[in-house]
Amino acid sequence: MLLSPLYVAAAAPAFVASTILDENVEPINLDAEADIVGISFMTFNAPRAYEIARAFRQRGLKVIFGGHHPTLMPDEAIRHCDAVCIGEAEPNVPNMMSDFVNGELKPFYSLTSNEFHGRALDRRLIQKRHYITTNGVQATRGCTNRCEFCSISAFVQRTFKTRPVDEVLAEIKTLPGRHVLFIDDNITANVHYAKELFRRLIPLKRHWYGQAA
């Protein structure tokens, strides 16, 4: 989850100034000044997300939802917000922000994209002191398996996308220290891609961590 809000912020148009708050490590200021509030959440914390949304909407602010639960349960989610991002942020957030500015915010946004490219992430938006590391990188996204119990494959509609290896390496080179955390759902899902990535990581002499199935 560490990179998700950073990708959302990076997907927003240049006229949007973003602030990221993680309630797992810091309290929410329900009186904060904002034009629009975005909340991403899973099923286990949906009641809390609806509570937060209600507080901001009572102040007259627009609230948009995104993440796994709103994507899989959009008809429920829209009862507690003004708009729902269904699926990935990159193809939808620009339209959501433009429509908001023009007073034309729609209830659902569900564009998809077959491409996956990194963004210029502003890691200053995350409070580094609260995390073991903020050197998170995503090289691949999604999963093609059809496990009924898994929300990941349902969220990405059972697709699997890879970033260009050159792009991933260039991002890693900008990170401080020697440790890198891949937040990929299954970094070895494409074996040929994984082998190329791992082989080309060797000269960088980084200690990296990830998950695979």
KOLTIMAR-148132 format. One record per atom (N, C-alpha, C, O): residue in one letter; y, z, x. Coordinates in steps of 0.05 Angstrom, whole numbers, plus 5000, padded with zeros to 4 digits. Atoms other than C-alpha are relative to their C-alpha. Last residue first. Layout:
BEGIN
AYZX...
//
This chain:
BEGIN
A502349965017A465748825080A498049785006A495849784993A501650245004A471548915128A497650074982A496850304981Q502449955016Q477149415140Q498649734994Q499949534991G500150155025G482349425194G497650074985G496050254992Y501849885020Y484549755259Y500149834975Y502249714968W499550065028W487849475322W497850124982W495550174991H502149875014H488849715393H500449954970H502550024959R499349815020R493349205426R497450134989R495350004987K500849744991K492248845492K500950224980K502050434988L497849825008L496248235471L499450295007L501250465008P497949994980P491447795511P502350194993P503850275011I500849884974I485647995466I502350015020I502750225032L498849734997L489047835400L499550125027L501050295036R497350044991R487347095407R501650265002R503750275013R500050104972R479947245404R502849975011R503350045034F500949784982F480747695343F500149905029F500950055047L498049794998L484747175305L499350215020L501050285037E497750104985E480046605322E502250215003E503350245024K500750034972K473947015303K502449895016K502949985038A500149744987A477147235238A499449985029A500750115046Y497249914996Y478946525217Y500050275015Y501650305034H498850174980H471846295229H502850085005H503750085028V500949934973V468946895192V501349835022V502049945043N500350274988N473146815130N499350045029N501050105045A501150165022A471847475093A499749715009A497849575000T502150184990T472747835160T498849824978T496749704982I499050184979I479448155144I497949815011I498749615024N502550064986N477148435078N500649805022N500449565017D502149895017D482748765037D497249965014D495550135011D501550205014D487648635094D497750134983D496550334992I500449895027I491849235114I498449814983I498349844958F500250225019F491249075188F499350114973F497450254969L501849955023L493749675227L500049754983L502149684971V499450175022V496649545297V497950054978V495550074983H501849985023H497050025355H500949834977H503349814971R502550154995R500049895424R498249984976R496149854977G502549864995G507250115414G497649815003G497949575005P500049824977P512949745381P497350125004P495650134986L500549725007L511949145335L499950185025L498950095046T497449875006T515248475350T499650304995T501650454994K498449984975K509048195384K502650144996K503850255015I501149784984I505048335322I501650055025I502050285033E499149755013E509547875281E499150245016E500650435020A497149984995A508547295330A501150264988A502850395000L499649914973L501047405329L503050055006L503750245020V500949724998V500847355254V500550115027V501550335030E498149845014E504946715254E499350305001E501150475005D497649994983D500646385307D502250184987D503550335001V500449804979V494546565266V502450035018V503250255026P500450134974P497146185206P499850215022P501450405023R497650084987R496446645145R499449855026R497349905038T499649924972T490046655106T502749915009T503749695002K498050164986K488746635031K500350115028K500150355033F499849894973F482846854989F501849825016F501349585018T499250194979T482546754914T500150155027T500250395028R502350074983R478647144862R500749785020R499149605025Q501550205014Q484447164812Q497849885018Q497449645018V499350264987V488847544861V498449774988V498349554999F497150024996F488948174818F500849735011F502849615003A498750075026A481848074794A503049965003A504149784991S500650285006S479248044866S501249914973S502049684970I498750184981I482948684882I499549714994I501349554993S497550105010S481249074819S501349795019S502949635010C497950024980C473949164839C502549874987C502449664976F498649744998F468749434790F502549985017F504050175018E498749925025E466348754766E501750255002E503650294987C500949735006C465048494836C501550114976C503950124976R499649955029R466547754834R498950284992R497750314971N502349885013N467447594908N500750074971N503150094964T501350195018T472947114929T497650124986T496549994968C502950004997C477447644961C498849824979C499749814956G501850075022G484847714970G497150025007G496350105029R499649875026R489947675025R497949914980R497449674977T501350145022T489447515099T500550164974T501350394975A500850264991A493447685161A498849834978A499149594977Q502050125018Q497148295135Q499649715010Q501449555010V499950305001V500548735186V497949904981V495750014979G501950145018G502049485186G500549705000G502849615000N500750254987N505649795246N497849864984N495749794994T498950215017T508650335202T499549725012T500749535003T498950244987T504250865232T501349824979T500449824956I501350004973I501951575216I501049765016I501549785040Y502550154998Y506951575159Y498950025029Y500450055048H502049925019H512452035134H497349885004H495449954990R501049734993R516851985196R497950104980R496450294986K502250004981K517351235187K498950285005K496550315010Q499549764984Q521651275124Q497650055019Q495650165011I502149805002I520850555101I500750245018I501650215041L500049915028L526850095089L497950224995L498050364975R498149785001R527750035165R500150124972R501150344968R501549754999R521449615163R501850245001R500950474999D498149814990D525549015141D498750285000D498950424980L500049745013L520048505135L502050185013L502250215037A498549834981A521647785155A500350284987A502250334972R497249995005R516247475112R501350175022R500050315036G498749744995G509247255127G502949984993G504149764992H498449994975H506346635096H501350275002H502050394982F499449724992F500946585043F501349995028F500049935048E499249964972E500145935005E500550305005E501150454987N502450034983N496145784942N500750065029N498950065046S499650174977S501746054898S497449995016S496150205020T501849964978T501746364829T500649815022T502149615018L500450224982L507046454775L498150075022L497950305031S502850024991S505947014725S499549755017S497349645017Y499850204979Y512647294701Y497249985014Y496250185023F502250044982F512647664635F500649785020F501849575013P501949784999P517947994591P497749965020P496850165031K502250055018K523647514608K497950235002K497950375022L502549894991L530247714640L497849974978L498250044955E502250145014E535747254616E497350095009E495449945010G500449885027G542147644631G497749874985G497849874960N498950175021N544047164687N499650114972N500249984952V497150044995V543247694741V501249844978V503549894970F498649755006F536547894711F503049975004F504550064986D499849965029D534147174709D501550254992D503050264973S498050195010S535847084782S500350024970S502650014960M497349914992M532247724801M502149814990M504249904980M499449765015M525947544761M502950095007M504450174989N499350075027N525846834788N500850254983N502750244967P497450155000P526147074860P500949924972P503249944966V497749834997V520847614845V502649845001V504649924989N498749905025N515647144817N502650155004N504450124987P499150225018P512746694872P501650094976P502749934962E498550224987E512847244926E500849784981E503149694981A497149995003A510947844882A501449745009A503449654997E498549964975E503647714872E503049984995E504049844977G501050124975G500147814805G501950055023G503350255024I502950035001I503447924738I499049865025I499649625029C500950204980C510548164747C497050005001C495850205009V502449954984V512348534683V499549775019V499449535011A501350244990A519148564650A497650085017A497750295030D498550245009D523349054609D498749745009D499149534997C498150124981C518949674614C501349764988C500949694965H498649794986H514550164576H502149895019H503350045034R499049815019R511549724522R501750225013R503150374999I497450105010I510949174574I501250194979I503550174973A497849944982A505549574610A502749934988A504750074991E499449715001E500549564553E502650065015E504350215005D499249955027D500948804544D500550304995D502350384979P497250075005P500848714619P501050074972P503350154969M499549905027M494249094631M503049944992M504550124986L502550015015L491148754692L500450094971L498850034953T501150275000T497748574725T497549984982T497249784968P498450195017P501149214703P498849724999P499049584979H500349935028H495349624732H501749824982H500649724962H502650065012H494949254798H499850074970H498949904955G502349864989G502149214819G497549954984G497449794966G501850184985G508649044785G497750165011G497650415008F502549894990F513449344734F498549785016F498849545011I502150194998I520749194720I497550135012I497850305029V502349924984V525849684694V498049785000V497249684979K502350175004K532849524668K497850095019K498450165042L500850184978L537750104670L497649834991L495949924976G499050275005G541050394607G499249805022G500149575022R497350034988R540551124628R501149724996R503349675005Q498249845017Q534751214579Q502950005011Q504850054997R499150165023R531550634615R501850164982R503550044969F498050204992F531451034680F501049834977F503449774975A497649864991A528051634649A502249815008A504549855001R498649905024R523051214610R502750135009R504750104995A498650235013A521150834673A501650104976A503950004972I497750084984I519651484709I501649784987I504049794986E498149795002E515151724653E502549945016E504849985006Y498750035026Y511651054649Y502150224996Y504250174983A498250234999A510251084723A501549964974A503949904974R497649924985R507551794716R501949775002R504449815000P498449815016P502751574661P502650095014P504750115001A498550145021A500650964703A501650194983A503950144977N497349885003N498651404762N501749854980N504249874981F500149715000F491051304759F502850134998F503050354988T500749885026T491750584736T500250305001T501250424981M502850045008M495450334797M499550154975M501250294964F501949775003F502950294809F497249904992F496849674984S502750114995S509049874827S498050244999S498550455010I502149804996I515850064798I497349865003I496549714985G502650115000G522149634803G497950225006G498450385025V502049834988V528949904782V497349864998V496549774977I502650055011I535049484767I498050165016I498350195040D499650205022D542549574777D497349944986D497349894962A501650244997A541850214817A500849814978A501849904957E498550245009E545450874829E498349755005E497449715028A499150194979A540551444834A501549764988A500949674966D497250065005D540351954777D501149805021D503549765023L499850145025L532751964774L502949944992L503549804973N497549925011N532552164847N500549834975N501249604977I498450215013I525252094863I502650124990I502650334976P499349995028P522152594911P501749774990P503249655006E497249915005E519152404978E500650004970E499549844956V499049854977V512152305008V502950094996V503950245013N502149854986N507652054952N501250185022N500050385029E500149735011E513951864912E497750165012E497750415009D502849945004D514951274959D499750284990D500150475006L500649725002L522151024955L497150034993L496149914973I502849945005I524550344977I499650305000I500650445018T500649744990T531850114972T497250074992T496450024968S502349845009S533549384964S499950285013S500750315036A500249794980A539948984968A498050204990A498250314968V501249755008V539148334928V499950205023V498950135044F497949845013F543947754942F499050284990F500550434979A498249874980A539147474994A502150174986A503150364999P497850184989P533847324942P501950165017P502050415016A497550015017A527947804935A502149825013A502249795037A500150235019A521347634969A502549974984A503049764972A499650254984A522848085029A500049764982A501249554988A497250014992A523748684982A500649745015A502749625011V498450045024V517048544949V503049975007V504449794998Y500350285008Y513748455016Y501649944975Y502749724973L498550164980L516549115040L499849714993L501849564996P497250005007P514149454976P501749845019P503849735012S499450125026S507049214989S502950014993S504149804986L498450244998L506849365063L500949894973L502849734973L497649974984L504650095059L501849755000L504249784999M497650005016M500050005000M502550005017M504749955007
//
